[in-house]
Structure formats: structure tokens, C-alpha cells
Amino acid sequence: SGDVVFWYDNMESWSTAEMIWTKGINMTVIRLTRMGRNKKPFYRIVVTDSRKRRDSGWIESIGYYNPVSNPKELKFDQERLDYWLSVGAQPSEKVAKLTAKK
């Protein structure tokens, strides 16, 4: 059918990032997931499978963004962000814009 299928001898030694790759296509994204309550949003910066819904389960939380506080609060783990980008995770537009500011 034209799909590329990879065979690995030792699947037990795979990292989480390697397991997310399916048939050679990267399915991992770094995006915001909404928390908080009505009219008081609070976002976590998370690594997740691109096929999951916005607020469903994620692989790892690497930071947060609070647009309601004054001043707006942004905190994230640069080391983990760099790691996920190095293994091919794609940041959403908003995450790319927020993390480029720091």
C-alpha cells in the first residue's frame, strides 16, 4: 500500500518520543491546554499526540501561561522544550510565539 513500516528489535528501550512516531510521520505537538474556570482561562503548555483533543491526555506538561493575571504570567522549562523540538515535536503557532519572547 506504500506505507513505510519500521521494524525494531528492542522496543523496550524506546523513549516516549520514539514511540509517538508512527510509520515515519511525527504526530507529536506542543500546544496549550485550557484550565481554570469560566471567563478565567489558564493554560498549560503540554506535549501531546496531535490526534488528541485540546484538553485530553498529554505526554508531558512543560509550563504554563496565565493571560488573566497582571502582568501576564508565562513559565516553561526551556530544556524540555528544546528536547521535544529536537525529537521533532511541532509547536502550535501560539506556543511558538509565546516561547520566542523569552
N, CA, C and O atoms as a GROMACS GRO file, in nm:
protein
  408
    1SER      N    1   0.082  -0.120   0.000
    1SER     CA    2   0.000   0.000   0.000
    1SER      C    3   0.086   0.126   0.000
    1SER      O    4   0.031   0.236  -0.008
    2GLY      N    5   0.215   0.114   0.008
    2GLY     CA    6   0.303   0.230   0.003
    2GLY      C    7   0.341   0.285   0.140
    2GLY      O    8   0.425   0.374   0.148
    3ASP      N    9   0.281   0.234   0.248
    3ASP     CA   10   0.318   0.280   0.382
    3ASP      C   11   0.457   0.230   0.417
    3ASP      O   12   0.493   0.117   0.385
    4VAL      N   13   0.533   0.314   0.484
    4VAL     CA   14   0.666   0.275   0.529
    4VAL      C   15   0.651   0.215   0.668
    4VAL      O   16   0.598   0.281   0.757
    5VAL      N   17   0.696   0.095   0.687
    5VAL     CA   18   0.685   0.029   0.816
    5VAL      C   19   0.826   0.000   0.867
    5VAL      O   20   0.909  -0.056   0.795
    6PHE      N   21   0.853   0.037   0.991
    6PHE     CA   22   0.984   0.016   1.050
    6PHE      C   23   0.979  -0.103   1.145
    6PHE      O   24   0.879  -0.123   1.214
    7TRP      N   25   1.085  -0.180   1.150
    7TRP     CA   26   1.095  -0.294   1.240
    7TRP      C   27   1.209  -0.269   1.337
    7TRP      O   28   1.320  -0.239   1.294
    8TYR      N   29   1.182  -0.279   1.465
    8TYR     CA   30   1.284  -0.260   1.567
    8TYR      C   31   1.294  -0.385   1.652
    8TYR      O   32   1.192  -0.443   1.688
    9ASP      N   33   1.416  -0.427   1.683
    9ASP     CA   34   1.437  -0.547   1.762
    9ASP      C   35   1.408  -0.527   1.910
    9ASP      O   36   1.357  -0.617   1.977
   10ASN      N   37   1.440  -0.409   1.962
   10ASN     CA   38   1.432  -0.387   2.106
   10ASN      C   39   1.336  -0.272   2.138
   10ASN      O   40   1.382  -0.161   2.163
   11MET      N   41   1.207  -0.297   2.138
   11MET     CA   42   1.110  -0.193   2.164
   11MET      C   43   1.110  -0.147   2.310
   11MET      O   44   1.063  -0.037   2.340
   12GLU      N   45   1.160  -0.229   2.403
   12GLU     CA   46   1.160  -0.192   2.545
   12GLU      C   47   1.249  -0.071   2.572
   12GLU      O   48   1.227   0.001   2.669
   13SER      N   49   1.350  -0.048   2.488
   13SER     CA   50   1.441   0.062   2.512
   13SER      C   51   1.397   0.192   2.445
   13SER      O   52   1.470   0.291   2.449
   14TRP      N   53   1.280   0.194   2.384
   14TRP     CA   54   1.232   0.316   2.319
   14TRP      C   55   1.199   0.424   2.421
   14TRP      O   56   1.150   0.395   2.530
   15SER      N   57   1.227   0.548   2.385
   15SER     CA   58   1.184   0.660   2.470
   15SER      C   59   1.040   0.694   2.432
   15SER      O   60   0.987   0.644   2.333
   16THR      N   61   0.977   0.779   2.511
   16THR     CA   62   0.840   0.820   2.482
   16THR      C   63   0.832   0.887   2.346
   16THR      O   64   0.739   0.863   2.270
   17ALA      N   65   0.931   0.970   2.315
   17ALA     CA   66   0.930   1.042   2.188
   17ALA      C   67   0.937   0.946   2.070
   17ALA      O   68   0.870   0.967   1.969
   18GLU      N   69   1.018   0.840   2.082
   18GLU     CA   70   1.030   0.744   1.973
   18GLU      C   71   0.902   0.666   1.953
   18GLU      O   72   0.871   0.627   1.840
   19MET      N   73   0.827   0.642   2.060
   19MET     CA   74   0.704   0.566   2.048
   19MET      C   75   0.594   0.647   1.980
   19MET      O   76   0.501   0.589   1.923
   20ILE      N   77   0.602   0.780   1.984
   20ILE     CA   78   0.500   0.864   1.926
   20ILE      C   79   0.511   0.865   1.773
   20ILE      O   80   0.412   0.891   1.705
   21TRP      N   81   0.628   0.837   1.719
   21TRP     CA   82   0.646   0.834   1.574
   21TRP      C   83   0.573   0.712   1.519
   21TRP      O   84   0.598   0.600   1.564
   22THR      N   85   0.485   0.732   1.424
   22THR     CA   86   0.409   0.624   1.364
   22THR      C   87   0.434   0.621   1.214
   22THR      O   88   0.406   0.719   1.145
   23LYS      N   89   0.487   0.512   1.164
   23LYS     CA   90   0.514   0.496   1.022
   23LYS      C   91   0.597   0.611   0.966
   23LYS      O   92   0.578   0.652   0.852
   24GLY      N   93   0.690   0.663   1.044
   24GLY     CA   94   0.780   0.768   0.998
   24GLY      C   95   0.721   0.907   0.997
   24GLY      O   96   0.785   1.000   0.948
   25ILE      N   97   0.598   0.925   1.048
   25ILE     CA   98   0.534   1.056   1.049
   25ILE      C   99   0.527   1.104   1.193
   25ILE      O  100   0.478   1.032   1.280
   26ASN      N  101   0.576   1.226   1.219
   26ASN     CA  102   0.574   1.278   1.355
   26ASN      C  103   0.433   1.321   1.392
   26ASN      O  104   0.371   1.400   1.320
   27MET      N  105   0.383   1.270   1.502
   27MET     CA  106   0.248   1.301   1.547
   27MET      C  107   0.250   1.381   1.677
   27MET      O  108   0.144   1.400   1.737
   28THR      N  109   0.365   1.428   1.722
   28THR     CA  110   0.374   1.498   1.849
   28THR      C  111   0.367   1.649   1.828
   28THR      O  112   0.430   1.704   1.738
   29VAL      N  113   0.289   1.715   1.913
   29VAL     CA  114   0.277   1.860   1.906
   29VAL      C  115   0.293   1.920   2.045
   29VAL      O  116   0.268   1.854   2.146
   30ILE      N  117   0.335   2.046   2.048
   30ILE     CA  118   0.344   2.121   2.173
   30ILE      C  119   0.236   2.228   2.163
   30ILE      O  120   0.242   2.314   2.075
   31ARG      N  121   0.138   2.224   2.252
   31ARG     CA  122   0.028   2.319   2.243
   31ARG      C  123  -0.025   2.355   2.380
   31ARG      O  124   0.018   2.300   2.482
   32LEU      N  125  -0.120   2.449   2.382
   32LEU     CA  126  -0.182   2.494   2.506
   32LEU      C  127  -0.305   2.408   2.534
   32LEU      O  128  -0.380   2.374   2.443
   33THR      N  129  -0.325   2.374   2.660
   33THR     CA  130  -0.447   2.307   2.703
   33THR      C  131  -0.513   2.396   2.808
   33THR      O  132  -0.447   2.444   2.900
   34ARG      N  133  -0.643   2.418   2.794
   34ARG     CA  134  -0.713   2.514   2.878
   34ARG      C  135  -0.748   2.456   3.014
   34ARG      O  136  -0.795   2.342   3.026
   35MET      N  137  -0.725   2.536   3.116
   35MET     CA  138  -0.760   2.502   3.254
   35MET      C  139  -0.837   2.622   3.309
   35MET      O  140  -0.878   2.710   3.233
   36GLY      N  141  -0.857   2.625   3.438
   36GLY     CA  142  -0.923   2.740   3.501
   36GLY      C  143  -1.074   2.725   3.503
   36GLY      O  144  -1.126   2.614   3.492
   37ARG      N  145  -1.142   2.837   3.517
   37ARG     CA  146  -1.288   2.834   3.524
   37ARG      C  147  -1.346   2.929   3.420
   37ARG      O  148  -1.274   2.987   3.338
   38ASN      N  149  -1.477   2.943   3.424
   38ASN     CA  150  -1.546   3.026   3.327
   38ASN      C  151  -1.496   3.171   3.330
   38ASN      O  152  -1.494   3.234   3.436
   39LYS      N  153  -1.455   3.222   3.216
   39LYS     CA  154  -1.404   3.359   3.197
   39LYS      C  155  -1.273   3.388   3.271
   39LYS      O  156  -1.231   3.503   3.279
   40LYS      N  157  -1.208   3.284   3.324
   40LYS     CA  158  -1.076   3.300   3.386
   40LYS      C  159  -0.985   3.189   3.335
   40LYS      O  160  -0.950   3.097   3.409
   41PRO      N  161  -0.947   3.196   3.208
   41PRO     CA  162  -0.866   3.088   3.150
   41PRO      C  163  -0.724   3.086   3.203
   41PRO      O  164  -0.667   3.189   3.240
   42PHE      N  165  -0.670   2.968   3.205
   42PHE     CA  166  -0.532   2.942   3.248
   42PHE      C  167  -0.486   2.828   3.158
   42PHE      O  168  -0.559   2.730   3.141
   43TYR      N  169  -0.369   2.840   3.100
   43TYR     CA  170  -0.326   2.739   3.003
   43TYR      C  171  -0.199   2.668   3.048
   43TYR      O  172  -0.109   2.730   3.105
   44ARG      N  173  -0.193   2.538   3.024
   44ARG     CA  174  -0.070   2.462   3.042
   44ARG      C  175  -0.008   2.442   2.904
   44ARG      O  176  -0.078   2.423   2.805
   45ILE      N  177   0.124   2.448   2.899
   45ILE     CA  178   0.196   2.417   2.776
   45ILE      C  179   0.230   2.269   2.786
   45ILE      O  180   0.307   2.228   2.873
   46VAL      N  181   0.174   2.189   2.695
   46VAL     CA  182   0.188   2.044   2.705
   46VAL      C  183   0.235   1.984   2.573
   46VAL      O  184   0.217   2.041   2.465
   47VAL      N  185   0.296   1.866   2.584
   47VAL     CA  186   0.334   1.786   2.469
   47VAL      C  187   0.230   1.676   2.458
   47VAL      O  188   0.202   1.606   2.556
   48THR      N  189   0.172   1.660   2.340
   48THR     CA  190   0.064   1.563   2.322
   48THR      C  191   0.064   1.507   2.181
   48THR      O  192   0.135   1.556   2.093
   49ASP      N  193  -0.014   1.405   2.162
   49ASP     CA  194  -0.034   1.345   2.030
   49ASP      C  195  -0.128   1.439   1.953
   49ASP      O  196  -0.229   1.484   2.007
   50SER      N  197  -0.096   1.468   1.828
   50SER     CA  198  -0.174   1.563   1.751
   50SER      C  199  -0.317   1.516   1.725
   50SER      O  200  -0.403   1.598   1.694
   51ARG      N  201  -0.343   1.389   1.738
   51ARG     CA  202  -0.477   1.336   1.712
   51ARG      C  203  -0.571   1.350   1.831
   51ARG      O  204  -0.691   1.326   1.819
   52LYS      N  205  -0.516   1.390   1.947
   52LYS     CA  206  -0.600   1.404   2.068
   52LYS      C  207  -0.668   1.541   2.068
   52LYS      O  208  -0.624   1.635   2.002
   53ARG      N  209  -0.776   1.550   2.146
   53ARG     CA  210  -0.847   1.677   2.161
   53ARG      C  211  -0.763   1.774   2.243
   53ARG      O  212  -0.665   1.736   2.307
   54ARG      N  213  -0.803   1.902   2.240
   54ARG     CA  214  -0.727   2.007   2.307
   54ARG      C  215  -0.702   1.979   2.455
   54ARG      O  216  -0.590   1.996   2.503
   55ASP      N  217  -0.805   1.937   2.527
   55ASP     CA  218  -0.793   1.921   2.673
   55ASP      C  219  -0.780   1.777   2.719
   55ASP      O  220  -0.787   1.750   2.839
   56SER      N  221  -0.762   1.684   2.626
   56SER     CA  222  -0.750   1.544   2.668
   56SER      C  223  -0.607   1.514   2.712
   56SER      O  224  -0.524   1.605   2.718
   57GLY      N  225  -0.577   1.389   2.742
   57GLY     CA  226  -0.449   1.350   2.799
   57GLY      C  227  -0.328   1.398   2.722
   57GLY      O  228  -0.334   1.416   2.600
   58TRP      N  229  -0.220   1.418   2.792
   58TRP     CA  230  -0.096   1.464   2.731
   58TRP      C  231   0.022   1.382   2.782
   58TRP      O  232   0.011   1.312   2.882
   59ILE      N  233   0.133   1.393   2.713
   59ILE     CA  234   0.254   1.318   2.748
   59ILE      C  235   0.330   1.385   2.861
   59ILE      O  236   0.370   1.320   2.958
   60GLU      N  237   0.349   1.517   2.848
   60GLU     CA  238   0.426   1.590   2.949
   60GLU      C  239   0.383   1.735   2.952
   60GLU      O  240   0.357   1.795   2.847
   61SER      N  241   0.374   1.792   3.071
   61SER     CA  242   0.347   1.934   3.088
   61SER      C  243   0.482   2.005   3.105
   61SER      O  244   0.560   1.969   3.194
   62ILE      N  245   0.508   2.104   3.022
   62ILE     CA  246   0.639   2.171   3.030
   62ILE      C  247   0.630   2.316   3.075
   62ILE      O  248   0.732   2.385   3.082
   63GLY      N  249   0.509   2.364   3.104
   63GLY     CA  250   0.497   2.501   3.152
   63GLY      C  251   0.353   2.546   3.161
   63GLY      O  252   0.261   2.466   3.148
   64TYR      N  253   0.335   2.678   3.185
   64TYR     CA  254   0.200   2.734   3.192
   64TYR      C  255   0.201   2.878   3.145
   64TYR      O  256   0.305   2.943   3.138
   65TYR      N  257   0.080   2.927   3.112
   65TYR     CA  258   0.060   3.064   3.067
   65TYR      C  259  -0.069   3.115   3.128
   65TYR      O  260  -0.174   3.053   3.111
   66ASN      N  261  -0.062   3.228   3.200
   66ASN     CA  262  -0.180   3.287   3.262
   66ASN      C  263  -0.202   3.426   3.201
   66ASN      O  264  -0.137   3.522   3.241
   67PRO      N  265  -0.294   3.437   3.103
   67PRO     CA  266  -0.318   3.566   3.038
   67PRO      C  267  -0.404   3.662   3.119
   67PRO      O  268  -0.414   3.779   3.084
   68VAL      N  269  -0.466   3.613   3.226
   68VAL     CA  270  -0.557   3.696   3.306
   68VAL      C  271  -0.482   3.779   3.408
   68VAL      O  272  -0.522   3.892   3.437
   69SER      N  273  -0.374   3.725   3.464
   69SER     CA  274  -0.301   3.797   3.569
   69SER      C  275  -0.238   3.923   3.512
   69SER      O  276  -0.217   3.936   3.391
   70ASN      N  277  -0.208   4.016   3.601
   70ASN     CA  278  -0.147   4.141   3.558
   70ASN      C  279  -0.015   4.159   3.630
   70ASN      O  280  -0.017   4.182   3.751
   71PRO      N  281   0.100   4.148   3.565
   71PRO     CA  282   0.122   4.124   3.422
   71PRO      C  283   0.098   3.977   3.387
   71PRO      O  284   0.094   3.890   3.474
   72LYS      N  285   0.083   3.951   3.257
   72LYS     CA  286   0.061   3.814   3.210
   72LYS      C  287   0.179   3.726   3.252
   72LYS      O  288   0.294   3.768   3.246
   73GLU      N  289   0.148   3.606   3.295
   73GLU     CA  290   0.250   3.517   3.352
   73GLU      C  291   0.278   3.401   3.257
   73GLU      O  292   0.187   3.331   3.212
   74LEU      N  293   0.406   3.382   3.227
   74LEU     CA  294   0.448   3.271   3.140
   74LEU      C  295   0.569   3.205   3.203
   74LEU      O  296   0.668   3.271   3.235
   75LYS      N  297   0.562   3.074   3.220
   75LYS     CA  298   0.674   3.000   3.274
   75LYS      C  299   0.680   2.865   3.205
   75LYS      O  300   0.580   2.795   3.195
   76PHE      N  301   0.799   2.828   3.155
   76PHE     CA  302   0.815   2.698   3.092
   76PHE      C  303   0.959   2.651   3.106
   76PHE      O  304   1.050   2.730   3.129
   77ASP      N  305   0.978   2.521   3.094
   77ASP     CA  306   1.108   2.457   3.107
   77ASP      C  307   1.176   2.458   2.970
   77ASP      O  308   1.143   2.378   2.883
   78GLN      N  309   1.271   2.550   2.952
   78GLN     CA  310   1.339   2.566   2.823
   78GLN      C  311   1.413   2.438   2.782
   78GLN      O  312   1.418   2.404   2.664
   79GLU      N  313   1.470   2.369   2.879
   79GLU     CA  314   1.544   2.246   2.849
   79GLU      C  315   1.453   2.138   2.790
   79GLU      O  316   1.489   2.072   2.693
   80ARG      N  317   1.335   2.120   2.850
   80ARG     CA  318   1.239   2.020   2.799
   80ARG      C  319   1.181   2.064   2.665
   80ARG      O  320   1.157   1.980   2.578
   81LEU      N  321   1.157   2.194   2.648
   81LEU     CA  322   1.108   2.244   2.520
   81LEU      C  323   1.210   2.215   2.410
   81LEU      O  324   1.173   2.169   2.302
   82ASP      N  325   1.337   2.243   2.437
   82ASP     CA  326   1.443   2.215   2.339
   82ASP      C  327   1.451   2.067   2.307
   82ASP      O  328   1.473   2.029   2.192
   83TYR      N  329   1.434   1.982   2.409
   83TYR     CA  330   1.439   1.839   2.386
   83TYR      C  331   1.328   1.796   2.291
   83TYR      O  332   1.353   1.727   2.192
   84TRP      N  333   1.204   1.837   2.320
   84TRP     CA  334   1.092   1.795   2.237
   84TRP      C  335   1.102   1.849   2.095
   84TRP      O  336   1.065   1.781   2.000
   85LEU      N  337   1.154   1.971   2.081
   85LEU     CA  338   1.174   2.024   1.946
   85LEU      C  339   1.282   1.945   1.873
   85LEU      O  340   1.273   1.925   1.752
   86SER      N  341   1.385   1.899   1.947
   86SER     CA  342   1.494   1.823   1.884
   86SER      C  343   1.450   1.686   1.835
   86SER      O  344   1.508   1.632   1.741
   87VAL      N  345   1.346   1.629   1.898
   87VAL     CA  346   1.298   1.499   1.853
   87VAL      C  347   1.184   1.513   1.753
   87VAL      O  348   1.125   1.412   1.712
   88GLY      N  349   1.153   1.635   1.713
   88GLY     CA  350   1.058   1.656   1.604
   88GLY      C  351   0.920   1.702   1.641
   88GLY      O  352   0.834   1.709   1.553
   89ALA      N  353   0.893   1.735   1.767
   89ALA     CA  354   0.760   1.785   1.804
   89ALA      C  355   0.738   1.922   1.740
   89ALA      O  356   0.830   2.004   1.736
   90GLN      N  357   0.618   1.945   1.691
   90GLN     CA  358   0.584   2.070   1.625
   90GLN      C  359   0.507   2.161   1.722
   90GLN      O  360   0.404   2.120   1.774
   91PRO      N  361   0.556   2.284   1.747
   91PRO     CA  362   0.482   2.375   1.836
   91PRO      C  363   0.364   2.439   1.761
   91PRO      O  364   0.372   2.462   1.640
   92SER      N  365   0.256   2.467   1.834
   92SER     CA  366   0.145   2.540   1.773
   92SER      C  367   0.191   2.684   1.750
   92SER      O  368   0.295   2.725   1.802
   93GLU      N  369   0.114   2.759   1.672
   93GLU     CA  370   0.151   2.898   1.644
   93GLU      C  371   0.163   2.979   1.772
   93GLU      O  372   0.259   3.054   1.791
   94LYS      N  373   0.065   2.963   1.861
   94LYS     CA  374   0.064   3.040   1.987
   94LYS      C  375   0.183   3.003   2.076
   94LYS      O  376   0.247   3.091   2.133
   95VAL      N  377   0.213   2.874   2.088
   95VAL     CA  378   0.327   2.831   2.171
   95VAL      C  379   0.457   2.884   2.111
   95VAL      O  380   0.544   2.930   2.184
   96ALA      N  381   0.471   2.878   1.979
   96ALA     CA  382   0.593   2.929   1.914
   96ALA      C  383   0.609   3.078   1.942
   96ALA      O  384   0.720   3.125   1.969
   97LYS      N  385   0.499   3.153   1.935
   97LYS     CA  386   0.504   3.297   1.959
   97LYS      C  387   0.537   3.328   2.105
   97LYS      O  388   0.618   3.416   2.133
   98LEU      N  389   0.475   3.255   2.199
   98LEU     CA  390   0.499   3.279   2.342
   98LEU      C  391   0.642   3.244   2.381
   98LEU      O  392   0.707   3.320   2.453
   99THR      N  393   0.692   3.129   2.335
   99THR     CA  394   0.824   3.086   2.377
   99THR      C  395   0.936   3.163   2.309
   99THR      O  396   1.048   3.166   2.360
  100ALA      N  397   0.908   3.226   2.197
  100ALA     CA  398   1.009   3.308   2.129
  100ALA      C  399   1.035   3.438   2.204
  100ALA      O  400   1.142   3.496   2.191
  101LYS      N  401   0.938   3.485   2.282
  101LYS     CA  402   0.950   3.611   2.356
  101LYS      C  403   1.053   3.602   2.467
  101LYS      O  404   1.122   3.700   2.495
  102LYS      N  405   1.064   3.484   2.532
  102LYS     CA  406   1.153   3.470   2.647
  102LYS      C  407   1.296   3.456   2.609
  102LYS      O  408   1.382   3.443   2.695
   0.00000   0.00000   0.00000
